Amino acid sequence: MEKTFNLIIEDNPFYNKTQIREMLRNEPRSVENIKICNVEDVSLQPNQNFYYIVTKITEYLNFNYDLTLFDNIPIKIKETLKNNNNLKLLFIELNESDFENTIELFDLKIKEEKINPKQIYYIGANHKFNQLKEKCKSEINVYTLNHGQFYNCQRLTFTNPEYTTDKDFIFMTHNRNVKPHRVGLLSLLKKYNLLDSIDWSLLKGSELKRMFDENGKLVEWFFPNIFTIEEVIDLSESLKYLSILGDKKSQYELEIDFNSDGYRYDYDEAYRSKCYLKSYINITTETNYDSPFIVHITEKTFNPFNFYQIPIFVATYQHVKYLRDLCGFDMFDDLINHSYDNEIDNGKRLFMIVEEIKRLNENPQVIKDFYINNKDRFFKNREIIFKLLEDKKDYNFFKNLI
């Protein structure tokens, strides 16, 4: 008798039947043998595992330990969980890493609800879920999805970039949303007179004005995890420059609006513009920067490898390490000093990154010669993107749940 993925749909406020089926069946999960069951089946078939899926988790998370998500799970499901170990609750966030205190929040709420943590699976995009679990001594099951990795790499395989050795800029750094580490990077580059020679953007830069009070002083909560008060004062001129400048497009975005609706970024159009082909080094500002318990690898990380660029990552502690260990990317350590990746202090890490940019900026010919002489290494990095599409980790994980 063929085993089935027994899925309970009834009274699910998070997803309907069609949406859950599609989520499970889509690559790289590819769960085909799905059986829709009733909650009563759980106690009738104690030797079978049953699953109730909860999604849209980030809509219910905040930093005040007020996790309202559990309030939306039907009482019938909660009671069945308490009385039947063969019912499992899957919390799935396909693309996001969530917060550093996510696992702790769930652990507290589960204990409050008197639910067995071993029946709970927290599934998302943070590669340090296991460390978070160990940190709060939780028995919740955790798993890091390859969903974002798969679809971002899939999109990039259609780009067919050229390998061009004659580029207009040594560096580029493209930024969309206003975040402290991005503004901090740009303000430091401005302070050291590097910004004008870099192809850079801050597409929503006009939002930075809201971070200043009526006296023209930057709000104190913007940089607490990166700069000291003295460092913010030292960067005040650079910060004022960025706030006055407003929305800033990069050199190759001037005639194109990749951000037209204010929310969705048109990656396909950005890739067609060839803006990634005009710079040797991509200073990649990832989504997350602050937490040492988060490594969130998004499309931003894959872009430099796809477009034959040398990467420097403005990201969380050990981001580079995970790219080496998980993916096997060549980080060009014989040219780039990635020691910043080992610095857990956010402020020190950012200053180390800028010092490395300053060093490289003083040796442009070394970078150009390196690029010409190491063509095969850049091509091998792009080949890894294709290999990542063959990863069956998600498929095996869900298969083993049956």
MARFI-542991 format. One record per residue (C-alpha): residue in three letters; x, y, z. Coordinates in steps of 0.02 Angstrom, whole numbers, plus 50000, padded with zeros to 5 digits. Example, Ala and Ser with C-alpha at 12.3 -4.5 7.8 and 13.67 -1.06 7.14 Angstrom:
rec r = ALA&c1 = 50615&c2 = 49775&c3 = 50390;
rec r = SER&c1 = 50684&c2 = 49947&c3 = 50357;
% end
This chain:
rec r = MET&c1 = 50000&c2 = 50000&c3 = 50000;
rec r = GLU&c1 = 50073&c2 = 50168&c3 = 49945;
rec r = LYS&c1 = 50108&c2 = 50289&c3 = 50085;
rec r = THR&c1 = 50024&c2 = 50459&c3 = 50076;
rec r = PHE&c1 = 50056&c2 = 50632&c3 = 50144;
rec r = ASN&c1 = 49902&c2 = 50647&c3 = 50254;
rec r = LEU&c1 = 49849&c2 = 50828&c3 = 50255;
rec r = ILE&c1 = 49712&c2 = 50905&c3 = 50361;
rec r = ILE&c1 = 49636&c2 = 51056&c3 = 50275;
rec r = GLU&c1 = 49474&c2 = 51089&c3 = 50367;
rec r = ASP&c1 = 49456&c2 = 51251&c3 = 50463;
rec r = ASN&c1 = 49625&c2 = 51314&c3 = 50403;
rec r = PRO&c1 = 49624&c2 = 51506&c3 = 50406;
rec r = PHE&c1 = 49798&c2 = 51516&c3 = 50333;
rec r = TYR&c1 = 49781&c2 = 51426&c3 = 50167;
rec r = ASN&c1 = 49645&c2 = 51343&c3 = 50065;
rec r = LYS&c1 = 49656&c2 = 51168&c3 = 49991;
rec r = THR&c1 = 49720&c2 = 51223&c3 = 49820;
rec r = GLN&c1 = 49855&c2 = 51336&c3 = 49892;
rec r = ILE&c1 = 49923&c2 = 51204&c3 = 50010;
rec r = ARG&c1 = 49925&c2 = 51072&c3 = 49872;
rec r = GLU&c1 = 50022&c2 = 51190&c3 = 49758;
rec r = MET&c1 = 50144&c2 = 51236&c3 = 49895;
rec r = LEU&c1 = 50185&c2 = 51053&c3 = 49929;
rec r = ARG&c1 = 50186&c2 = 50998&c3 = 49748;
rec r = ASN&c1 = 50296&c2 = 51137&c3 = 49680;
rec r = GLU&c1 = 50481&c2 = 51109&c3 = 49660;
rec r = PRO&c1 = 50594&c2 = 51082&c3 = 49751;
rec r = ARG&c1 = 50474&c2 = 50993&c3 = 49872;
rec r = SER&c1 = 50377&c2 = 50893&c3 = 49740;
rec r = VAL&c1 = 50256&c2 = 50807&c3 = 49860;
rec r = GLU&c1 = 50134&c2 = 50716&c3 = 49745;
rec r = ASN&c1 = 50046&c2 = 50581&c3 = 49847;
rec r = ILE&c1 = 49940&c2 = 50700&c3 = 49951;
rec r = LYS&c1 = 49784&c2 = 50636&c3 = 50037;
rec r = ILE&c1 = 49658&c2 = 50758&c3 = 50108;
rec r = CYS&c1 = 49596&c2 = 50695&c3 = 50276;
rec r = ASN&c1 = 49477&c2 = 50744&c3 = 50415;
rec r = VAL&c1 = 49537&c2 = 50783&c3 = 50590;
rec r = GLU&c1 = 49439&c2 = 50631&c3 = 50653;
rec r = ASP&c1 = 49553&c2 = 50518&c3 = 50550;
rec r = VAL&c1 = 49698&c2 = 50557&c3 = 50665;
rec r = SER&c1 = 49634&c2 = 50454&c3 = 50812;
rec r = LEU&c1 = 49562&c2 = 50320&c3 = 50698;
rec r = GLN&c1 = 49731&c2 = 50286&c3 = 50616;
rec r = PRO&c1 = 49862&c2 = 50300&c3 = 50755;
rec r = ASN&c1 = 49998&c2 = 50219&c3 = 50647;
rec r = GLN&c1 = 49986&c2 = 50355&c3 = 50514;
rec r = ASN&c1 = 50059&c2 = 50530&c3 = 50526;
rec r = PHE&c1 = 49946&c2 = 50678&c3 = 50490;
rec r = TYR&c1 = 49994&c2 = 50859&c3 = 50457;
rec r = TYR&c1 = 49911&c2 = 51027&c3 = 50483;
rec r = ILE&c1 = 50002&c2 = 51170&c3 = 50396;
rec r = VAL&c1 = 50014&c2 = 51350&c3 = 50456;
rec r = THR&c1 = 50087&c2 = 51486&c3 = 50344;
rec r = LYS&c1 = 50098&c2 = 51676&c3 = 50333;
rec r = ILE&c1 = 50195&c2 = 51669&c3 = 50496;
rec r = THR&c1 = 50277&c2 = 51840&c3 = 50481;
rec r = GLU&c1 = 50106&c2 = 51923&c3 = 50487;
rec r = TYR&c1 = 50087&c2 = 51862&c3 = 50666;
rec r = LEU&c1 = 50263&c2 = 51891&c3 = 50733;
rec r = ASN&c1 = 50324&c2 = 52042&c3 = 50831;
rec r = PHE&c1 = 50457&c2 = 52081&c3 = 50958;
rec r = ASN&c1 = 50340&c2 = 52088&c3 = 51108;
rec r = TYR&c1 = 50316&c2 = 51901&c3 = 51131;
rec r = ASP&c1 = 50136&c2 = 51923&c3 = 51073;
rec r = LEU&c1 = 50119&c2 = 51778&c3 = 50952;
rec r = THR&c1 = 49938&c2 = 51791&c3 = 50894;
rec r = LEU&c1 = 49960&c2 = 51656&c3 = 50763;
rec r = PHE&c1 = 49911&c2 = 51517&c3 = 50886;
rec r = ASP&c1 = 49747&c2 = 51606&c3 = 50920;
rec r = ASN&c1 = 49696&c2 = 51571&c3 = 50740;
rec r = ILE&c1 = 49724&c2 = 51384&c3 = 50749;
rec r = PRO&c1 = 49555&c2 = 51300&c3 = 50777;
rec r = ILE&c1 = 49524&c2 = 51229&c3 = 50951;
rec r = LYS&c1 = 49482&c2 = 51060&c3 = 50873;
rec r = ILE&c1 = 49657&c2 = 51051&c3 = 50798;
rec r = LYS&c1 = 49740&c2 = 51100&c3 = 50962;
rec r = GLU&c1 = 49644&c2 = 50971&c3 = 51061;
rec r = THR&c1 = 49684&c2 = 50835&c3 = 50935;
rec r = LEU&c1 = 49868&c2 = 50882&c3 = 50945;
rec r = LYS&c1 = 49866&c2 = 50862&c3 = 51134;
rec r = ASN&c1 = 49784&c2 = 50692&c3 = 51127;
rec r = ASN&c1 = 49869&c2 = 50615&c3 = 50974;
rec r = ASN&c1 = 50057&c2 = 50610&c3 = 50945;
rec r = ASN&c1 = 50031&c2 = 50565&c3 = 50761;
rec r = LEU&c1 = 49965&c2 = 50740&c3 = 50718;
rec r = LYS&c1 = 50104&c2 = 50862&c3 = 50675;
rec r = LEU&c1 = 50096&c2 = 51049&c3 = 50655;
rec r = LEU&c1 = 50202&c2 = 51121&c3 = 50514;
rec r = PHE&c1 = 50241&c2 = 51307&c3 = 50521;
rec r = ILE&c1 = 50308&c2 = 51349&c3 = 50348;
rec r = GLU&c1 = 50381&c2 = 51516&c3 = 50292;
rec r = LEU&c1 = 50444&c2 = 51488&c3 = 50115;
rec r = ASN&c1 = 50553&c2 = 51643&c3 = 50091;
rec r = GLU&c1 = 50586&c2 = 51729&c3 = 50256;
rec r = SER&c1 = 50711&c2 = 51698&c3 = 50397;
rec r = ASP&c1 = 50599&c2 = 51779&c3 = 50529;
rec r = PHE&c1 = 50673&c2 = 51852&c3 = 50688;
rec r = GLU&c1 = 50813&c2 = 51796&c3 = 50802;
rec r = ASN&c1 = 50686&c2 = 51761&c3 = 50940;
rec r = THR&c1 = 50565&c2 = 51664&c3 = 50829;
rec r = ILE&c1 = 50604&c2 = 51491&c3 = 50899;
rec r = GLU&c1 = 50599&c2 = 51558&c3 = 51076;
rec r = LEU&c1 = 50429&c2 = 51638&c3 = 51042;
rec r = PHE&c1 = 50360&c2 = 51475&c3 = 50975;
rec r = ASP&c1 = 50433&c2 = 51374&c3 = 51117;
rec r = LEU&c1 = 50352&c2 = 51486&c3 = 51247;
rec r = LYS&c1 = 50184&c2 = 51484&c3 = 51159;
rec r = ILE&c1 = 50186&c2 = 51295&c3 = 51137;
rec r = LYS&c1 = 50221&c2 = 51269&c3 = 51322;
rec r = GLU&c1 = 50081&c2 = 51390&c3 = 51363;
rec r = GLU&c1 = 49963&c2 = 51291&c3 = 51250;
rec r = LYS&c1 = 50025&c2 = 51127&c3 = 51329;
rec r = ILE&c1 = 50071&c2 = 51054&c3 = 51159;
rec r = ASN&c1 = 50212&c2 = 50929&c3 = 51139;
rec r = PRO&c1 = 50355&c2 = 51024&c3 = 51052;
rec r = LYS&c1 = 50410&c2 = 50864&c3 = 50965;
rec r = GLN&c1 = 50248&c2 = 50875&c3 = 50863;
rec r = ILE&c1 = 50297&c2 = 51048&c3 = 50799;
rec r = TYR&c1 = 50402&c2 = 51085&c3 = 50645;
rec r = TYR&c1 = 50466&c2 = 51260&c3 = 50612;
rec r = ILE&c1 = 50519&c2 = 51274&c3 = 50429;
rec r = GLY&c1 = 50593&c2 = 51430&c3 = 50350;
rec r = ALA&c1 = 50742&c2 = 51510&c3 = 50263;
rec r = ASN&c1 = 50863&c2 = 51539&c3 = 50407;
rec r = HIS&c1 = 51018&c2 = 51428&c3 = 50396;
rec r = LYS&c1 = 51048&c2 = 51447&c3 = 50584;
rec r = PHE&c1 = 50884&c2 = 51375&c3 = 50646;
rec r = ASN&c1 = 50976&c2 = 51235&c3 = 50735;
rec r = GLN&c1 = 51083&c2 = 51360&c3 = 50830;
rec r = LEU&c1 = 50927&c2 = 51457&c3 = 50882;
rec r = LYS&c1 = 50848&c2 = 51294&c3 = 50939;
rec r = GLU&c1 = 51001&c2 = 51252&c3 = 51044;
rec r = LYS&c1 = 51009&c2 = 51429&c3 = 51113;
rec r = CYS&c1 = 50837&c2 = 51416&c3 = 51193;
rec r = LYS&c1 = 50849&c2 = 51227&c3 = 51226;
rec r = SER&c1 = 50692&c2 = 51194&c3 = 51126;
rec r = GLU&c1 = 50631&c2 = 51023&c3 = 51068;
rec r = ILE&c1 = 50541&c2 = 51096&c3 = 50917;
rec r = ASN&c1 = 50593&c2 = 51017&c3 = 50751;
rec r = VAL&c1 = 50674&c2 = 51143&c3 = 50634;
rec r = TYR&c1 = 50718&c2 = 51137&c3 = 50450;
rec r = THR&c1 = 50793&c2 = 51262&c3 = 50325;
rec r = LEU&c1 = 50705&c2 = 51265&c3 = 50158;
rec r = ASN&c1 = 50789&c2 = 51278&c3 = 49988;
rec r = HIS&c1 = 50636&c2 = 51364&c3 = 49914;
rec r = GLY&c1 = 50711&c2 = 51536&c3 = 49887;
rec r = GLN&c1 = 50878&c2 = 51464&c3 = 49833;
rec r = PHE&c1 = 50792&c2 = 51357&c3 = 49701;
rec r = TYR&c1 = 50684&c2 = 51492&c3 = 49623;
rec r = ASN&c1 = 50817&c2 = 51627&c3 = 49628;
rec r = CYS&c1 = 50942&c2 = 51513&c3 = 49544;
rec r = GLN&c1 = 50813&c2 = 51455&c3 = 49418;
rec r = ARG&c1 = 50778&c2 = 51634&c3 = 49367;
rec r = LEU&c1 = 50964&c2 = 51670&c3 = 49346;
rec r = THR&c1 = 50995&c2 = 51521&c3 = 49232;
rec r = PHE&c1 = 50897&c2 = 51610&c3 = 49095;
rec r = THR&c1 = 51003&c2 = 51768&c3 = 49098;
rec r = ASN&c1 = 51149&c2 = 51711&c3 = 48987;
rec r = PRO&c1 = 51272&c2 = 51849&c3 = 49040;
rec r = GLU&c1 = 51427&c2 = 51898&c3 = 48943;
rec r = TYR&c1 = 51600&c2 = 51890&c3 = 49019;
rec r = THR&c1 = 51667&c2 = 52064&c3 = 48983;
rec r = THR&c1 = 51836&c2 = 52122&c3 = 49047;
rec r = ASP&c1 = 51815&c2 = 52305&c3 = 49004;
rec r = LYS&c1 = 51701&c2 = 52376&c3 = 49139;
rec r = ASP&c1 = 51652&c2 = 52553&c3 = 49187;
rec r = PHE&c1 = 51664&c2 = 52535&c3 = 49376;
rec r = ILE&c1 = 51771&c2 = 52441&c3 = 49500;
rec r = PHE&c1 = 51627&c2 = 52431&c3 = 49625;
rec r = MET&c1 = 51438&c2 = 52429&c3 = 49625;
rec r = THR&c1 = 51314&c2 = 52421&c3 = 49769;
rec r = HIS&c1 = 51129&c2 = 52419&c3 = 49729;
rec r = ASN&c1 = 51006&c2 = 52452&c3 = 49868;
rec r = ARG&c1 = 50818&c2 = 52461&c3 = 49867;
rec r = ASN&c1 = 50742&c2 = 52475&c3 = 50041;
rec r = VAL&c1 = 50813&c2 = 52590&c3 = 50174;
rec r = LYS&c1 = 50898&c2 = 52483&c3 = 50307;
rec r = PRO&c1 = 51027&c2 = 52535&c3 = 50439;
rec r = HIS&c1 = 51170&c2 = 52430&c3 = 50368;
rec r = ARG&c1 = 51140&c2 = 52496&c3 = 50192;
rec r = VAL&c1 = 51131&c2 = 52677&c3 = 50248;
rec r = GLY&c1 = 51280&c2 = 52647&c3 = 50361;
rec r = LEU&c1 = 51383&c2 = 52577&c3 = 50218;
rec r = LEU&c1 = 51339&c2 = 52720&c3 = 50100;
rec r = SER&c1 = 51374&c2 = 52852&c3 = 50233;
rec r = LEU&c1 = 51547&c2 = 52777&c3 = 50267;
rec r = LEU&c1 = 51585&c2 = 52769&c3 = 50082;
rec r = LYS&c1 = 51533&c2 = 52951&c3 = 50068;
rec r = LYS&c1 = 51642&c2 = 53000&c3 = 50216;
rec r = TYR&c1 = 51795&c2 = 52920&c3 = 50134;
rec r = ASN&c1 = 51758&c2 = 53000&c3 = 49964;
rec r = LEU&c1 = 51724&c2 = 52832&c3 = 49882;
rec r = LEU&c1 = 51540&c2 = 52851&c3 = 49840;
rec r = ASP&c1 = 51559&c2 = 52954&c3 = 49682;
rec r = SER&c1 = 51667&c2 = 52821&c3 = 49599;
rec r = ILE&c1 = 51546&c2 = 52679&c3 = 49639;
rec r = ASP&c1 = 51391&c2 = 52631&c3 = 49539;
rec r = TRP&c1 = 51265&c2 = 52640&c3 = 49681;
rec r = SER&c1 = 51081&c2 = 52656&c3 = 49714;
rec r = LEU&c1 = 50959&c2 = 52681&c3 = 49857;
rec r = LEU&c1 = 50794&c2 = 52668&c3 = 49766;
rec r = LYS&c1 = 50689&c2 = 52717&c3 = 49916;
rec r = GLY&c1 = 50812&c2 = 52844&c3 = 49985;
rec r = SER&c1 = 50677&c2 = 52975&c3 = 50009;
rec r = GLU&c1 = 50614&c2 = 52872&c3 = 50157;
rec r = LEU&c1 = 50774&c2 = 52916&c3 = 50250;
rec r = LYS&c1 = 50703&c2 = 53091&c3 = 50284;
rec r = ARG&c1 = 50579&c2 = 53013&c3 = 50403;
rec r = MET&c1 = 50723&c2 = 52953&c3 = 50511;
rec r = PHE&c1 = 50766&c2 = 53132&c3 = 50561;
rec r = ASP&c1 = 50673&c2 = 53232&c3 = 50694;
rec r = GLU&c1 = 50615&c2 = 53413&c3 = 50681;
rec r = ASN&c1 = 50788&c2 = 53471&c3 = 50737;
rec r = GLY&c1 = 50874&c2 = 53377&c3 = 50597;
rec r = LYS&c1 = 50941&c2 = 53244&c3 = 50715;
rec r = LEU&c1 = 50939&c2 = 53061&c3 = 50666;
rec r = VAL&c1 = 50821&c2 = 52959&c3 = 50775;
rec r = GLU&c1 = 50917&c2 = 52858&c3 = 50904;
rec r = TRP&c1 = 50836&c2 = 52691&c3 = 50862;
rec r = PHE&c1 = 50900&c2 = 52686&c3 = 50683;
rec r = PHE&c1 = 51081&c2 = 52633&c3 = 50716;
rec r = PRO&c1 = 51087&c2 = 52555&c3 = 50891;
rec r = ASN&c1 = 51155&c2 = 52388&c3 = 50831;
rec r = ILE&c1 = 51287&c2 = 52461&c3 = 50715;
rec r = PHE&c1 = 51356&c2 = 52632&c3 = 50765;
rec r = THR&c1 = 51390&c2 = 52719&c3 = 50930;
rec r = ILE&c1 = 51318&c2 = 52892&c3 = 50962;
rec r = GLU&c1 = 51490&c2 = 52965&c3 = 50929;
rec r = GLU&c1 = 51504&c2 = 52874&c3 = 50763;
rec r = VAL&c1 = 51333&c2 = 52936&c3 = 50709;
rec r = ILE&c1 = 51385&c2 = 53114&c3 = 50748;
rec r = ASP&c1 = 51545&c2 = 53088&c3 = 50648;
rec r = LEU&c1 = 51440&c2 = 53030&c3 = 50500;
rec r = SER&c1 = 51310&c2 = 53168&c3 = 50514;
rec r = GLU&c1 = 51365&c2 = 53260&c3 = 50356;
rec r = SER&c1 = 51360&c2 = 53100&c3 = 50253;
rec r = LEU&c1 = 51190&c2 = 53054&c3 = 50324;
rec r = LYS&c1 = 51119&c2 = 53226&c3 = 50285;
rec r = TYR&c1 = 51186&c2 = 53211&c3 = 50108;
rec r = LEU&c1 = 51095&c2 = 53046&c3 = 50083;
rec r = SER&c1 = 50932&c2 = 53111&c3 = 50158;
rec r = ILE&c1 = 50933&c2 = 53265&c3 = 50046;
rec r = LEU&c1 = 50978&c2 = 53165&c3 = 49892;
rec r = GLY&c1 = 50821&c2 = 53057&c3 = 49910;
rec r = ASP&c1 = 50786&c2 = 52915&c3 = 49789;
rec r = LYS&c1 = 50945&c2 = 52869&c3 = 49697;
rec r = LYS&c1 = 50959&c2 = 52757&c3 = 49545;
rec r = SER&c1 = 51119&c2 = 52675&c3 = 49485;
rec r = GLN&c1 = 51201&c2 = 52724&c3 = 49322;
rec r = TYR&c1 = 51110&c2 = 52592&c3 = 49220;
rec r = GLU&c1 = 50940&c2 = 52615&c3 = 49301;
rec r = LEU&c1 = 50919&c2 = 52796&c3 = 49249;
rec r = GLU&c1 = 50811&c2 = 52758&c3 = 49098;
rec r = ILE&c1 = 50719&c2 = 52610&c3 = 49175;
rec r = ASP&c1 = 50605&c2 = 52597&c3 = 49326;
rec r = PHE&c1 = 50629&c2 = 52428&c3 = 49408;
rec r = ASN&c1 = 50530&c2 = 52483&c3 = 49559;
rec r = SER&c1 = 50376&c2 = 52557&c3 = 49474;
rec r = ASP&c1 = 50238&c2 = 52498&c3 = 49590;
rec r = GLY&c1 = 50331&c2 = 52536&c3 = 49750;
rec r = TYR&c1 = 50333&c2 = 52355&c3 = 49808;
rec r = ARG&c1 = 50384&c2 = 52230&c3 = 49675;
rec r = TYR&c1 = 50559&c2 = 52242&c3 = 49603;
rec r = ASP&c1 = 50570&c2 = 52189&c3 = 49421;
rec r = TYR&c1 = 50720&c2 = 52073&c3 = 49427;
rec r = ASP&c1 = 50702&c2 = 52015&c3 = 49247;
rec r = GLU&c1 = 50711&c2 = 52193&c3 = 49183;
rec r = ALA&c1 = 50858&c2 = 52231&c3 = 49298;
rec r = TYR&c1 = 50952&c2 = 52080&c3 = 49231;
rec r = ARG&c1 = 50916&c2 = 52130&c3 = 49050;
rec r = SER&c1 = 50988&c2 = 52303&c3 = 49081;
rec r = LYS&c1 = 51162&c2 = 52228&c3 = 49101;
rec r = CYS&c1 = 51195&c2 = 52337&c3 = 49253;
rec r = TYR&c1 = 51281&c2 = 52190&c3 = 49339;
rec r = LEU&c1 = 51404&c2 = 52173&c3 = 49195;
rec r = LYS&c1 = 51480&c2 = 52347&c3 = 49214;
rec r = SER&c1 = 51570&c2 = 52323&c3 = 49381;
rec r = TYR&c1 = 51705&c2 = 52203&c3 = 49439;
rec r = ILE&c1 = 51657&c2 = 52196&c3 = 49623;
rec r = ASN&c1 = 51479&c2 = 52184&c3 = 49689;
rec r = ILE&c1 = 51462&c2 = 52252&c3 = 49867;
rec r = THR&c1 = 51307&c2 = 52151&c3 = 49907;
rec r = THR&c1 = 51197&c2 = 52218&c3 = 50047;
rec r = GLU&c1 = 51090&c2 = 52072&c3 = 50101;
rec r = THR&c1 = 50918&c2 = 52082&c3 = 50183;
rec r = ASN&c1 = 50982&c2 = 52041&c3 = 50358;
rec r = TYR&c1 = 51134&c2 = 52111&c3 = 50446;
rec r = ASP&c1 = 51111&c2 = 52124&c3 = 50636;
rec r = SER&c1 = 51084&c2 = 51951&c3 = 50707;
rec r = PRO&c1 = 51225&c2 = 51823&c3 = 50731;
rec r = PHE&c1 = 51089&c2 = 51689&c3 = 50733;
rec r = ILE&c1 = 51026&c2 = 51724&c3 = 50557;
rec r = VAL&c1 = 51101&c2 = 51678&c3 = 50389;
rec r = HIS&c1 = 50972&c2 = 51718&c3 = 50255;
rec r = ILE&c1 = 51033&c2 = 51687&c3 = 50078;
rec r = THR&c1 = 50924&c2 = 51780&c3 = 49952;
rec r = GLU&c1 = 50934&c2 = 51821&c3 = 49767;
rec r = LYS&c1 = 51053&c2 = 51964&c3 = 49811;
rec r = THR&c1 = 51187&c2 = 51839&c3 = 49859;
rec r = PHE&c1 = 51175&c2 = 51740&c3 = 49698;
rec r = ASN&c1 = 51182&c2 = 51890&c3 = 49581;
rec r = PRO&c1 = 51372&c2 = 51920&c3 = 49586;
rec r = PHE&c1 = 51409&c2 = 51736&c3 = 49557;
rec r = ASN&c1 = 51289&c2 = 51730&c3 = 49410;
rec r = PHE&c1 = 51356&c2 = 51887&c3 = 49327;
rec r = TYR&c1 = 51541&c2 = 51844&c3 = 49345;
rec r = GLN&c1 = 51577&c2 = 51968&c3 = 49484;
rec r = ILE&c1 = 51687&c2 = 51969&c3 = 49639;
rec r = PRO&c1 = 51577&c2 = 51980&c3 = 49794;
rec r = ILE&c1 = 51594&c2 = 52073&c3 = 49958;
rec r = PHE&c1 = 51447&c2 = 52037&c3 = 50074;
rec r = VAL&c1 = 51371&c2 = 52163&c3 = 50193;
rec r = ALA&c1 = 51272&c2 = 52031&c3 = 50284;
rec r = THR&c1 = 51256&c2 = 51939&c3 = 50449;
rec r = TYR&c1 = 51400&c2 = 51857&c3 = 50541;
rec r = GLN&c1 = 51464&c2 = 51701&c3 = 50448;
rec r = HIS&c1 = 51366&c2 = 51732&c3 = 50289;
rec r = VAL&c1 = 51523&c2 = 51701&c3 = 50185;
rec r = LYS&c1 = 51564&c2 = 51544&c3 = 50284;
rec r = TYR&c1 = 51394&c2 = 51469&c3 = 50243;
rec r = LEU&c1 = 51416&c2 = 51507&c3 = 50058;
rec r = ARG&c1 = 51579&c2 = 51412&c3 = 50060;
rec r = ASP&c1 = 51516&c2 = 51266&c3 = 50164;
rec r = LEU&c1 = 51341&c2 = 51246&c3 = 50090;
rec r = CYS&c1 = 51369&c2 = 51294&c3 = 49910;
rec r = GLY&c1 = 51555&c2 = 51283&c3 = 49875;
rec r = PHE&c1 = 51572&c2 = 51454&c3 = 49795;
rec r = ASP&c1 = 51745&c2 = 51522&c3 = 49759;
rec r = MET&c1 = 51757&c2 = 51681&c3 = 49865;
rec r = PHE&c1 = 51918&c2 = 51738&c3 = 49781;
rec r = ASP&c1 = 52011&c2 = 51740&c3 = 49947;
rec r = ASP&c1 = 52176&c2 = 51770&c3 = 49857;
rec r = LEU&c1 = 52110&c2 = 51942&c3 = 49811;
rec r = ILE&c1 = 51976&c2 = 51984&c3 = 49941;
rec r = ASN&c1 = 52004&c2 = 51983&c3 = 50128;
rec r = HIS&c1 = 51841&c2 = 51914&c3 = 50196;
rec r = SER&c1 = 51900&c2 = 51915&c3 = 50377;
rec r = TYR&c1 = 51756&c2 = 52035&c3 = 50413;
rec r = ASP&c1 = 51643&c2 = 51882&c3 = 50404;
rec r = ASN&c1 = 51717&c2 = 51817&c3 = 50567;
rec r = GLU&c1 = 51678&c2 = 51978&c3 = 50663;
rec r = ILE&c1 = 51520&c2 = 51959&c3 = 50766;
rec r = ASP&c1 = 51511&c2 = 52143&c3 = 50816;
rec r = ASN&c1 = 51402&c2 = 52229&c3 = 50685;
rec r = GLY&c1 = 51489&c2 = 52397&c3 = 50693;
rec r = LYS&c1 = 51664&c2 = 52325&c3 = 50684;
rec r = ARG&c1 = 51612&c2 = 52211&c3 = 50540;
rec r = LEU&c1 = 51548&c2 = 52358&c3 = 50438;
rec r = PHE&c1 = 51706&c2 = 52460&c3 = 50468;
rec r = MET&c1 = 51811&c2 = 52309&c3 = 50417;
rec r = ILE&c1 = 51711&c2 = 52293&c3 = 50255;
rec r = VAL&c1 = 51740&c2 = 52477&c3 = 50214;
rec r = GLU&c1 = 51926&c2 = 52461&c3 = 50253;
rec r = GLU&c1 = 51935&c2 = 52317&c3 = 50129;
rec r = ILE&c1 = 51845&c2 = 52422&c3 = 49998;
rec r = LYS&c1 = 51969&c2 = 52564&c3 = 50029;
rec r = ARG&c1 = 52115&c2 = 52445&c3 = 50007;
rec r = LEU&c1 = 52048&c2 = 52374&c3 = 49845;
rec r = ASN&c1 = 52006&c2 = 52546&c3 = 49779;
rec r = GLU&c1 = 52189&c2 = 52592&c3 = 49790;
rec r = ASN&c1 = 52237&c2 = 52447&c3 = 49676;
rec r = PRO&c1 = 52117&c2 = 52452&c3 = 49527;
rec r = GLN&c1 = 52241&c2 = 52375&c3 = 49405;
rec r = VAL&c1 = 52267&c2 = 52225&c3 = 49520;
rec r = ILE&c1 = 52080&c2 = 52194&c3 = 49513;
rec r = LYS&c1 = 52072&c2 = 52212&c3 = 49324;
rec r = ASP&c1 = 52219&c2 = 52094&c3 = 49299;
rec r = PHE&c1 = 52144&c2 = 51968&c3 = 49421;
rec r = TYR&c1 = 51981&c2 = 51972&c3 = 49324;
rec r = ILE&c1 = 52067&c2 = 51940&c3 = 49158;
rec r = ASN&c1 = 52177&c2 = 51800&c3 = 49225;
rec r = ASN&c1 = 52043&c2 = 51701&c3 = 49319;
rec r = LYS&c1 = 51903&c2 = 51681&c3 = 49193;
rec r = ASP&c1 = 51879&c2 = 51495&c3 = 49228;
rec r = ARG&c1 = 51846&c2 = 51527&c3 = 49412;
rec r = PHE&c1 = 51704&c2 = 51646&c3 = 49374;
rec r = PHE&c1 = 51626&c2 = 51521&c3 = 49256;
rec r = LYS&c1 = 51639&c2 = 51384&c3 = 49387;
rec r = ASN&c1 = 51545&c2 = 51494&c3 = 49511;
rec r = ARG&c1 = 51403&c2 = 51514&c3 = 49388;
rec r = GLU&c1 = 51400&c2 = 51326&c3 = 49359;
rec r = ILE&c1 = 51365&c2 = 51304&c3 = 49545;
rec r = ILE&c1 = 51201&c2 = 51398&c3 = 49522;
rec r = PHE&c1 = 51145&c2 = 51264&c3 = 49399;
rec r = LYS&c1 = 51201&c2 = 51126&c3 = 49518;
rec r = LEU&c1 = 51099&c2 = 51201&c3 = 49659;
rec r = LEU&c1 = 50942&c2 = 51168&c3 = 49557;
rec r = GLU&c1 = 50979&c2 = 50982&c3 = 49572;
rec r = ASP&c1 = 50976&c2 = 50987&c3 = 49763;
rec r = LYS&c1 = 50848&c2 = 50860&c3 = 49827;
rec r = LYS&c1 = 50858&c2 = 50908&c3 = 50010;
rec r = ASP&c1 = 50681&c2 = 50979&c3 = 50020;
rec r = TYR&c1 = 50609&c2 = 50833&c3 = 49923;
rec r = ASN&c1 = 50692&c2 = 50709&c3 = 50041;
rec r = PHE&c1 = 50637&c2 = 50804&c3 = 50196;
rec r = PHE&c1 = 50452&c2 = 50802&c3 = 50150;
rec r = LYS&c1 = 50464&c2 = 50623&c3 = 50086;
rec r = ASN&c1 = 50531&c2 = 50568&c3 = 50255;
rec r = LEU&c1 = 50384&c2 = 50648&c3 = 50344;
rec r = ILE&c1 = 50267&c2 = 50518&c3 = 50269;
% end
